[in-house]
């Protein structure tokens, strides 16, 4: 399966990827960042999967989510009849459940299922026995029950079965995880849970306040962001996967199953802009818990419950997606200095308050304390937005977002009535602005550059008008947009920055695809400078890259015509939503 051949199902604590061939090739339990029990996505069949499809048939005829839900329906049409497999994860009760329901649509269809459970990222083969007519697998701390009326035959460390379904029949399977030291969990009724899950998602979508163009794509992106939210804490993961490559066969393979302050802040902004203030309040609570402590200890990313230690390591027994190694878990970027996060999270809190989120004195006190540390460190070189693994630099985007941090402090005090030394923050804002315009701008080429004194460009510079650092009609803004179009576009899409073997910026070999969020930034920037038709054309081409169920990865290879990177990617869907919202606003002003 290509990356775009997968669909997502989840219960807002974990998620599974289901392929067009009916195989679940990725599932981590009980949390997004737990070890996986199906890992074929990053290895081979021996690393675990669960296929459920008509015997002898590979790719499905079609599939779609039930409207306004995360319930996936996959249909096969065969010479003897048609059948549908319904995949979903119901709202979690005591334990996580994965439900698969086979439903006959016409005629009769012989079905085949094969399941290989492998705990600890495909490494542990569990001990499996039959108890009370159902399968029970144990391996170390993990335990799984598979409940079904279909008897599964064991052999060669796998279980399989064939059965026939006729029109109107429903055959459910329930896969339930629980800690191995606990007793058998209470069984759920899969059909009742199907109805309950549908109601939950439909009710949530009914609260969406976005009524503009491209509503279908926006709603699907909102559902995806909600699915990537860890509901017990309000943390939002960047993606449910690890190590899906940014370049096939390359080493740019990272674990995204964590909560980045940047991504989460932007997710918050997208959700509040669509009317989801409750999610904003939950995220603010997660943020306050995660960053509590000494201001200098604020991290770039955290675990879903706010964990700080996320050591990066490689899993050498896995061959990687299409032989792209290494496979990594953990993320070393947690210890990096990325100054842009201060601007992003202060701006997110400011925007959420403007959207109606209630004030919180504790939140303001903590933000003020963190900003006191930032005030004395904004002028340091850092690893920047793209988490480079080369030497630290004075990245222009980082400094622009430092300006945003100071600017939003001014706005919170002036517009929202918070107490603070507004002159202090105004002075800092002006100082940062002057430095960026002096050191980060190349007057010969009429463009801002990636870092002070460099000639390289960076697509993050497109954020300059979007965050309000300079007005859209400023010649320096227009020049920067045109420079990005001239130097960073490939086949109509935007690269993050120049990637070459002789470019020491990111410290990594090999190339990567076009970065989809950057292309969305260009669409919004075009609209801001009056090129509305160009903006809409690019935005609609980007939306058209979504797979058949509306999901997008981190990057896209325009020459191979395929998605790349972790999937689905919150950062991409965030900017689909935000760009749609922005284009709708600019269209109203025309």
SEDREN-72491 format. One line per field, with one value per residue (C-alpha): residue number from 1; z, y, x; residue in three letters. Coordinates in steps of 0.5 Angstrom, whole numbers. Each point is the difference from the previous one (the first is absolute). Layout:
! residues N
bado [NUM, ...] $
pz [Z, ...] $
py [Y, ...] $
px [X, ...] $
koltor [ALA, ...] $
//
This chain:
! residues 590
bado [1, 2, 3, 4, 5, 6, 7, 8, 9, 10, 11, 12, 13, 14, 15, 16, 17, 18, 19, 20, 21, 22, 23, 24, 25, 26, 27, 28, 29, 30, 31, 32, 33, 34, 35, 36, 37, 38, 39, 40, 41, 42, 43, 44, 45, 46, 47, 48, 49, 50, 51, 52, 53, 54, 55, 56, 57, 58, 59, 60, 61, 62, 63, 64, 65, 66, 67, 68, 69, 70, 71, 72, 73, 74, 75, 76, 77, 78, 79, 80, 81, 82, 83, 84, 85, 86, 87, 88, 89, 90, 91, 92, 93, 94, 95, 96, 97, 98, 99, 100, 101, 102, 103, 104, 105, 106, 107, 108, 109, 110, 111, 112, 113, 114, 115, 116, 117, 118, 119, 120, 121, 122, 123, 124, 125, 126, 127, 128, 129, 130, 131, 132, 133, 134, 135, 136, 137, 138, 139, 140, 141, 142, 143, 144, 145, 146, 147, 148, 149, 150, 151, 152, 153, 154, 155, 156, 157, 158, 159, 160, 161, 162, 163, 164, 165, 166, 167, 168, 169, 170, 171, 172, 173, 174, 175, 176, 177, 178, 179, 180, 181, 182, 183, 184, 185, 186, 187, 188, 189, 190, 191, 192, 193, 194, 195, 196, 197, 198, 199, 200, 201, 202, 203, 204, 205, 206, 207, 208, 209, 210, 211, 212, 213, 214, 215, 216, 217, 218, 219, 220, 221, 222, 223, 224, 225, 226, 227, 228, 229, 230, 231, 232, 233, 234, 235, 236, 237, 238, 239, 240, 241, 242, 243, 244, 245, 246, 247, 248, 249, 250, 251, 252, 253, 254, 255, 256, 257, 258, 259, 260, 261, 262, 263, 264, 265, 266, 267, 268, 269, 270, 271, 272, 273, 274, 275, 276, 277, 278, 279, 280, 281, 282, 283, 284, 285, 286, 287, 288, 289, 290, 291, 292, 293, 294, 295, 296, 297, 298, 299, 300, 301, 302, 303, 304, 305, 306, 307, 308, 309, 310, 311, 312, 313, 314, 315, 316, 317, 318, 319, 320, 321, 322, 323, 324, 325, 326, 327, 328, 329, 330, 331, 332, 333, 334, 335, 336, 337, 338, 339, 340, 341, 342, 343, 344, 345, 346, 347, 348, 349, 350, 351, 352, 353, 354, 355, 356, 357, 358, 359, 360, 361, 362, 363, 364, 365, 366, 367, 368, 369, 370, 371, 372, 373, 374, 375, 376, 377, 378, 379, 380, 381, 382, 383, 384, 385, 386, 387, 388, 389, 390, 391, 392, 393, 394, 395, 396, 397, 398, 399, 400, 401, 402, 403, 404, 405, 406, 407, 408, 409, 410, 411, 412, 413, 414, 415, 416, 417, 418, 419, 420, 421, 422, 423, 424, 425, 426, 427, 428, 429, 430, 431, 432, 433, 434, 435, 436, 437, 438, 439, 440, 441, 442, 443, 444, 445, 446, 447, 448, 449, 450, 451, 452, 453, 454, 455, 456, 457, 458, 459, 460, 461, 462, 463, 464, 465, 466, 467, 468, 469, 470, 471, 472, 473, 474, 475, 476, 477, 478, 479, 480, 481, 482, 483, 484, 485, 486, 487, 488, 489, 490, 491, 492, 493, 494, 495, 496, 497, 498, 499, 500, 501, 502, 503, 504, 505, 506, 507, 508, 509, 510, 511, 512, 513, 514, 515, 516, 517, 518, 519, 520, 521, 522, 523, 524, 525, 526, 527, 528, 529, 530, 531, 532, 533, 534, 535, 536, 537, 538, 539, 540, 541, 542, 543, 544, 545, 546, 547, 548, 549, 550, 551, 552, 553, 554, 555, 556, 557, 558, 559, 560, 561, 562, 563, 564, 565, 566, 567, 568, 569, 570, 571, 572, 573, 574, 575, 576, 577, 578, 579, 580, 581, 582, 583, 584, 585, 586, 587, 588, 589, 590] $
pz [0, -1, 5, -3, 0, 7, 4, 8, 5, 7, 7, 2, 4, -5, -8, -5, -8, -4, -7, -7, 1, 6, 4, 7, -1, 6, 7, 7, 6, 5, -2, -6, 2, 3, -4, -6, 0, -8, -3, -7, -2, 2, -2, -3, 2, 5, 4, 1, -4, 0, -7, -1, -8, -5, -1, -6, -1, 2, -1, 2, -5, 4, 7, 4, 7, 2, -1, 6, 4, 0, -2, -6, -5, -5, -6, -4, -6, -2, -6, 6, 3, 4, 7, 5, 6, 5, 4, 6, 8, 4, 6, 5, 6, 5, -6, -7, -5, -8, -3, -7, -3, -7, -3, -6, -5, -6, -2, 4, 1, 3, 5, 3, 6, 2, 7, 2, 7, 2, 6, 1, -7, -4, 5, 5, -2, 5, 3, -3, 3, -1, 6, 0, -8, -1, -1, 6, -1, 5, -1, 6, 2, -6, 0, -6, -1, -6, 0, -6, -2, -5, 2, -1, -2, 3, -3, -2, 5, -3, 0, -6, -3, -6, 1, -5, 1, -3, -2, 7, 4, 5, 3, 5, 3, 6, 2, 7, 4, 7, 5, 1, 7, 0, -1, -6, -2, 0, -8, -4, -4, -7, -3, 6, 0, -8, 1, 6, -4, -5, 4, 4, -7, -3, 7, 0, -8, 1, 5, -6, -1, -7, -6, -5, -7, 0, 7, -2, 0, 6, 4, -1, 2, 6, 2, -2, 5, 5, -1, 2, 6, 7, 3, 7, 0, -6, -3, -7, -4, -7, -3, 2, -3, 0, -5, -6, -5, -3, -5, -2, 2, 4, 7, 1, 4, 7, 6, 0, 5, 5, 1, -3, 3, -7, -3, 6, 0, -7, 1, 5, -4, -6, 5, 4, -7, -2, 7, 4, 6, 5, -3, 1, 7, 0, -3, 4, 6, -3, -2, 7, 3, -5, 1, 7, 4, -2, -6, -3, 0, -5, -6, -7, 1, 5, 1, 0, 7, 1, 0, -1, -1, -7, -2, -7, -2, -6, -1, -4, -1, -5, -7, 0, -5, -7, 3, 3, 6, 6, 3, 6, 6, 5, -3, 2, -2, 7, 2, -5, 1, -5, 1, -4, 5, 4, -5, -2, 7, 2, -6, 0, 7, -2, -6, 4, 5, -5, -3, 7, 4, 8, 3, 5, 5, 1, -8, 0, 6, -3, -7, 3, 3, -6, -4, 5, -1, -8, 1, 2, -5, -7, -3, 0, -6, 0, -4, -3, -2, -4, 5, -3, 2, -2, 4, 3, -4, 0, -4, -2, 1, 7, 1, -3, 5, 5, -2, 0, 7, 2, -4, 3, 7, -2, -3, 6, 5, -5, -3, 5, 7, 3, 4, -2, -2, -7, -1, 1, -5, -5, 1, -1, -6, -4, 2, -3, -6, -2, 1, -5, -5, 0, 1, -3, -7, -6, -4, -6, -1, 3, 5, 7, 1, 4, 5, 1, -5, -4, -7, 0, 0, 5, -1, 7, -2, -3, 7, 0, -2, 2, 8, -1, 0, -6, -4, -7, -4, 2, -6, 5, 1, -8, -1, 5, -3, -7, 2, 3, -6, -4, 4, 4, -4, -4, -4, 3, 7, 5, 3, 8, -2, -5, 1, -2, 2, 0, 4, 8, 2, 3, 0, -3, -7, -5, -3, 2, -3, -1, 7, 0, 6, -4, -6, 4, 2, -7, -1, 5, -1, -7, 2, 5, -6, -4, -4, 2, -7, 1, 7, -1, -6, 5, 6, -5, -3, 7, 3, -6, 2, 6, -1, -1, 7, 1, 4, -2, 3, 1, -7, -7, -6, -6, -5, 3, 2, 7, 7, 5, 7, 6, -1, 1, 2, 4, -2, -7, 2, 4, -5, -5, 5, 1, -7, -2, 6, -3, -7, 2, 4, -6, -5, 5, -1, -7] $
py [0, 7, 5, 3, -7, 0, 3, 2, -3, 2, 1, 7, -4, -4, -2, -5, 0, -4, -1, -1, -7, -1, -1, 4, 1, 5, 0, 3, -2, 3, 7, 3, -1, -7, -6, -2, -7, 0, 3, -3, 8, 0, -7, -6, -5, -3, 6, 0, 2, -2, -1, -1, 0, -4, -7, 1, 8, 5, 8, 2, 2, 7, 2, 7, 2, 0, 7, 5, -6, -4, -6, -4, -4, -4, -3, -6, -2, -7, -5, -3, 6, 6, 1, 6, 0, 5, 2, 5, 1, 1, 6, -4, -3, -4, -2, 1, -3, -1, -2, -4, -1, -4, 1, -3, 5, -5, -7, -4, 1, -5, 4, -1, 3, -1, 3, 0, 4, 2, 4, 5, 3, -7, -3, -4, -6, -1, -7, -1, -5, 0, 1, 0, -1, 7, 1, 3, 2, 2, 3, 3, 6, 0, -5, 0, -3, -2, -1, -3, -5, -2, -5, 2, -6, 1, -3, 3, 6, 3, -1, -1, -2, 0, 1, 2, 6, 1, 7, 3, -4, 3, -3, 4, -1, 4, 1, 2, 2, 0, -1, -7, 0, 2, -5, -1, 7, 0, -1, 6, -1, 2, 2, 4, 4, 1, 4, 4, 1, 3, 4, 3, 2, 3, 4, 3, 2, 3, 6, 2, 7, 0, 1, 3, -4, -6, -2, -8, 1, 4, -4, -7, 4, 2, -7, -2, 5, -2, -8, 2, 3, -4, 1, -1, 6, 4, -1, 0, -5, 2, -6, -7, -3, -1, 0, 0, 3, 7, -3, -7, -4, 6, 1, 6, -4, 3, -2, 4, -3, 6, 7, 6, 6, 3, -5, 0, 8, 0, -6, 4, 6, -4, -3, 7, 3, -5, 1, -6, 4, -6, -3, 6, 0, -7, 2, 5, -4, -5, 6, 2, -7, -1, 6, 1, 1, 4, 4, -2, -7, 1, -5, 0, -6, -5, -7, 0, 1, 5, -5, 4, -6, -3, -3, -1, -7, -5, -7, -4, -6, 4, 1, 7, 2, -2, -1, 7, -1, 2, -1, 4, 1, 6, 7, 3, 7, 0, 3, 5, 8, 2, 7, 1, -5, 6, 5, -6, -2, 7, 2, -6, 2, 7, -3, -5, 6, 4, -6, 0, -5, 2, 4, -4, 4, -6, -1, 8, -1, -6, 4, 6, -4, -4, 6, 3, -5, 1, 7, -1, -6, 2, 3, -7, -5, -6, -6, 3, -2, -6, -3, 0, -4, 4, 6, 5, 6, 7, -2, 5, -3, -2, 8, 2, -5, 3, 7, -3, -3, 8, 2, -4, 2, 7, -2, -4, 6, 5, -4, -5, 4, -4, 3, 1, 5, 1, 5, -5, -5, 5, 2, -7, -1, 6, -2, -7, 3, 5, -6, -4, 5, 2, -7, -5, 4, 0, 7, -3, -5, 3, -6, -2, -6, -6, 2, 7, 1, -7, 0, -6, 1, -3, -1, 2, 7, 0, 0, 8, 3, -6, 2, 7, 2, 4, 2, -4, 6, 1, -1, -4, -5, 0, -1, -6, -3, 0, -2, -7, -1, 1, -4, -5, -3, -6, -3, 6, -2, 3, -3, 2, 2, -2, -7, -2, -4, 6, 4, -1, 4, -7, -4, -6, -4, -1, 4, 1, 1, 7, 2, 0, 5, 5, 0, 2, 6, 2, -1, 5, 5, 0, 2, 5, 4, 0, -6, -3, -5, -2, -2, -4, -4, -2, -1, -5, -4, -1, -2, -5, -3, -3, -8, -3, 1, 7, -1, 3, -1, 5, 0, -2, -2, 3, -4, -7, 3, -3, 3, -1, 1, -2, 0, 3, 6, 5, 6, -1, -1, 6, 4, -2, 2, 7, 1, -1, 5, 5, -1, 1, 6, 3, -2, 4, 7, 0] $
px [0, 2, -1, -6, -3, -1, -6, 0, -5, 1, -3, 4, 5, 3, -1, 0, 2, -4, 2, -4, 1, -3, 6, 1, 8, 1, -3, 3, -4, -2, 3, 2, 7, 0, 4, -4, -4, -1, 7, 0, 0, 7, 2, -3, -5, 4, -1, -7, -7, -7, -3, -8, -2, -3, 4, 4, -1, 5, -2, -7, -5, -1, 0, -3, -1, -7, -2, 3, 3, 7, -4, 3, -4, 4, -4, 2, -4, 2, -3, -5, -2, 2, 2, 2, 5, -1, 6, 0, 2, -6, 1, 4, -3, 5, 4, 2, -4, 0, -6, -1, -6, -1, -7, -3, -3, -2, 1, 5, 7, 6, 4, 7, 3, 7, 3, 7, 1, 7, 1, 6, 0, 0, 5, -4, -4, -5, -3, -7, -5, -7, -5, -7, 0, 4, 7, 5, 7, 5, 7, 3, -4, -5, -6, -5, -7, -3, -8, -3, -5, 5, 4, 8, 5, 7, 6, 7, -1, -6, -8, -4, -7, -5, -7, -6, -4, -7, -4, -3, 5, 5, 6, 3, 7, 3, 7, 1, 7, 1, 6, 2, 0, -8, -6, -4, -3, -7, -3, -3, -6, 3, -6, -2, 7, -1, -6, 3, 6, -4, -4, 6, 4, -7, -1, 7, 0, -7, 3, 5, -1, 4, -5, 4, 3, 3, -4, 1, 8, 0, -5, 4, 6, -3, -2, 7, 3, -5, 2, 7, -2, 2, -7, 2, 5, -2, 7, 0, 5, 4, -2, -2, 6, 8, 5, -4, 5, 1, 4, -1, 6, 3, 1, -4, -5, -3, -4, -6, -5, 2, -3, 4, -2, 0, -4, -5, 0, -2, -5, -3, -1, -3, -5, -2, -1, -5, -4, 3, 2, -1, 6, 4, -1, 2, 7, 1, -1, 5, 5, 0, 2, 5, 4, -1, 7, 6, -1, 7, -3, -5, 0, -1, -4, -3, -4, -7, -1, 6, 6, 6, 5, -1, 7, 1, 2, 0, -4, 6, -5, -5, 2, -4, -5, 2, 7, 1, 4, 1, -7, 0, -3, 0, 2, 7, -3, -3, 6, 1, -1, -5, -2, -6, -4, -1, -3, -5, -2, -1, -4, -4, -2, -2, -4, -4, -1, -3, -4, -4, 5, -1, 6, 4, 5, 4, 1, 2, 5, 4, 0, 3, 5, 2, 0, 5, 5, -1, 1, 7, 1, -3, 6, 4, 1, -5, -2, -6, -6, 2, 4, 7, 5, 6, 3, -5, -1, -4, -6, -4, -7, 2, 1, -6, -4, 4, -3, -7, 1, 2, -6, -5, 2, -1, -7, -2, 1, -3, -6, -2, 2, 5, 5, 7, 6, -3, 6, 5, -3, -1, 7, 3, -5, 3, 7, -1, -4, 6, 5, -3, -1, 7, 3, -5, -1, 4, -1, 3, -5, -5, -2, 1, 4, 1, 4, 4, 6, -2, -3, -4, -8, -5, -7, -1, 1, -7, -2, 2, -6, -5, 2, 0, 8, -1, -6, -1, 1, 7, 5, 4, -6, -2, 8, 0, -6, 3, 7, -4, -4, 7, 5, -4, -6, 1, -6, -5, 1, 5, 6, 2, 7, 6, 2, 6, 6, 5, -6, 3, -7, -4, 6, -3, 1, -5, -6, -7, -7, -4, -2, -8, -1, 5, -4, -6, 4, 1, -7, -2, 6, -2, -7, 2, 4, -6, 1, -6, -1, 7, -1, -7, 4, 5, -4, -5, 6, 3, -7, -1, 7, -4, -2, -6, -3, 3, 7, 7, 7, 5, 3, -1, 4, -3, 5, -2, -7, 0, -1, 6, 2, -5, -7, -5, 4, -3, 4, -2, -8, 1, 2, -5, -5, 3, 1, -7, -2, 5, -2, -8, 2, 4, -6, -5, 4, 1] $
koltor [UNK, UNK, UNK, UNK, UNK, UNK, UNK, UNK, UNK, UNK, UNK, UNK, UNK, UNK, UNK, UNK, UNK, UNK, UNK, UNK, UNK, UNK, UNK, UNK, UNK, UNK, UNK, UNK, UNK, UNK, UNK, UNK, UNK, UNK, UNK, UNK, UNK, UNK, UNK, UNK, UNK, UNK, UNK, UNK, UNK, UNK, UNK, UNK, UNK, UNK, UNK, UNK, UNK, UNK, UNK, UNK, UNK, UNK, UNK, UNK, UNK, UNK, UNK, UNK, UNK, UNK, UNK, UNK, UNK, UNK, UNK, UNK, UNK, UNK, UNK, UNK, UNK, UNK, UNK, UNK, UNK, UNK, UNK, UNK, UNK, UNK, UNK, UNK, UNK, UNK, UNK, UNK, UNK, UNK, UNK, UNK, UNK, UNK, UNK, UNK, UNK, UNK, UNK, UNK, UNK, UNK, UNK, UNK, UNK, UNK, UNK, UNK, UNK, UNK, UNK, UNK, UNK, UNK, UNK, UNK, UNK, UNK, UNK, UNK, UNK, UNK, UNK, UNK, UNK, UNK, UNK, UNK, UNK, UNK, UNK, UNK, UNK, UNK, UNK, UNK, UNK, UNK, UNK, UNK, UNK, UNK, UNK, UNK, UNK, UNK, UNK, UNK, UNK, UNK, UNK, UNK, UNK, UNK, UNK, UNK, UNK, UNK, UNK, UNK, UNK, UNK, UNK, UNK, UNK, UNK, UNK, UNK, UNK, UNK, UNK, UNK, UNK, UNK, UNK, UNK, UNK, UNK, UNK, UNK, UNK, UNK, UNK, UNK, UNK, UNK, UNK, UNK, UNK, UNK, UNK, UNK, UNK, UNK, UNK, UNK, UNK, UNK, UNK, UNK, UNK, UNK, UNK, UNK, UNK, UNK, UNK, UNK, UNK, UNK, UNK, UNK, UNK, UNK, UNK, UNK, UNK, UNK, UNK, UNK, UNK, UNK, UNK, UNK, UNK, UNK, UNK, UNK, UNK, UNK, UNK, UNK, UNK, UNK, UNK, UNK, UNK, UNK, UNK, UNK, UNK, UNK, UNK, UNK, UNK, UNK, UNK, UNK, UNK, UNK, UNK, UNK, UNK, UNK, UNK, UNK, UNK, UNK, UNK, UNK, UNK, UNK, UNK, UNK, UNK, UNK, UNK, UNK, UNK, UNK, UNK, UNK, UNK, UNK, UNK, UNK, UNK, UNK, UNK, UNK, UNK, UNK, UNK, UNK, UNK, UNK, UNK, UNK, UNK, UNK, UNK, UNK, UNK, UNK, UNK, UNK, UNK, UNK, UNK, UNK, UNK, UNK, UNK, UNK, UNK, UNK, UNK, UNK, UNK, UNK, UNK, UNK, UNK, UNK, UNK, UNK, UNK, UNK, UNK, UNK, UNK, UNK, UNK, UNK, UNK, UNK, UNK, UNK, UNK, UNK, UNK, UNK, UNK, UNK, UNK, UNK, UNK, UNK, UNK, UNK, UNK, UNK, UNK, UNK, UNK, UNK, UNK, UNK, UNK, UNK, UNK, UNK, UNK, UNK, UNK, UNK, UNK, UNK, UNK, UNK, UNK, UNK, UNK, UNK, UNK, UNK, UNK, UNK, UNK, UNK, UNK, UNK, UNK, UNK, UNK, UNK, UNK, UNK, UNK, UNK, UNK, UNK, UNK, UNK, UNK, UNK, UNK, UNK, UNK, UNK, UNK, UNK, UNK, UNK, UNK, UNK, UNK, UNK, UNK, UNK, UNK, UNK, UNK, UNK, UNK, UNK, UNK, UNK, UNK, UNK, UNK, UNK, UNK, UNK, UNK, UNK, UNK, UNK, UNK, UNK, UNK, UNK, UNK, UNK, UNK, UNK, UNK, UNK, UNK, UNK, UNK, UNK, UNK, UNK, UNK, UNK, UNK, UNK, UNK, UNK, UNK, UNK, UNK, UNK, UNK, UNK, UNK, UNK, UNK, UNK, UNK, UNK, UNK, UNK, UNK, UNK, UNK, UNK, UNK, UNK, UNK, UNK, UNK, UNK, UNK, UNK, UNK, UNK, UNK, UNK, UNK, UNK, UNK, UNK, UNK, UNK, UNK, UNK, UNK, UNK, UNK, UNK, UNK, UNK, UNK, UNK, UNK, UNK, UNK, UNK, UNK, UNK, UNK, UNK, UNK, UNK, UNK, UNK, UNK, UNK, UNK, UNK, UNK, UNK, UNK, UNK, UNK, UNK, UNK, UNK, UNK, UNK, UNK, UNK, UNK, UNK, UNK, UNK, UNK, UNK, UNK, UNK, UNK, UNK, UNK, UNK, UNK, UNK, UNK, UNK, UNK, UNK, UNK, UNK, UNK, UNK, UNK, UNK, UNK, UNK, UNK, UNK, UNK, UNK, UNK, UNK, UNK, UNK, UNK, UNK, UNK, UNK, UNK, UNK, UNK, UNK, UNK, UNK, UNK, UNK, UNK, UNK, UNK, UNK, UNK, UNK, UNK, UNK, UNK, UNK, UNK, UNK, UNK, UNK, UNK, UNK, UNK, UNK, UNK, UNK, UNK, UNK, UNK, UNK, UNK, UNK] $
//
